[in-house]
């Protein structure tokens, strides 16, 4: 017997951020549309809120599409400074060799009176090299997310190319306002990335579905 690759990677991620003073928060997998979308400035007509991307359940709830709603729950009613990570399972209508209808994600955010993009990039580079070795490279691409400004997607080097890892940016002032935090005083960065693709890179697993279908070959790298 051995711990599953996802379990190992998630524990190692948590240990790394604990060493930087980040606390761990959790939230519900069946989430309100307010926390999953509205509080994060995701408009009602945004493509991510369509049925081709999101699993809807009754009562104005969804299966959370990311762990970022935990960020809203964590910041609401609390006063900065703080730093948290929010690992957990998420759900989207997506299926191919690098996508699964359910997958694991980790969000992180840090809020203080003086937090910059440079701080964020330093944390992400240190994190990537801790997990994947000193030779791993990161690539940041300008992007748009409703809940961060400026925003970027970032990839890591994998098999002679690049594999998308996650998104990041500075928390939008509107998100702070929705959480009852004064954006004129506080600022912070946030990022989110897939745990599954990290495990794929770490253990040389070519297809994400091998980790979920009970195939014992997913454990062979750990034997």
Protein Blocks (a to p, Z undefined) as FASTA:
>chain_A
ZZdfklmmmmmmmmmmmmnopacddddfbdcfklmmmmnopafklmklpmklbccdehhi
acdfbfklmmmmmmgopacddddddddddddddddfkbcfbdcddddddddfbdcfklmm
mmmmmmmmmmnojkbccdddddddfkbccdddddddeehiacdfbdcddddfklmmmnop
afklpgcddddddfklmmmmmnopabfklmmnopaklmmmmZZ
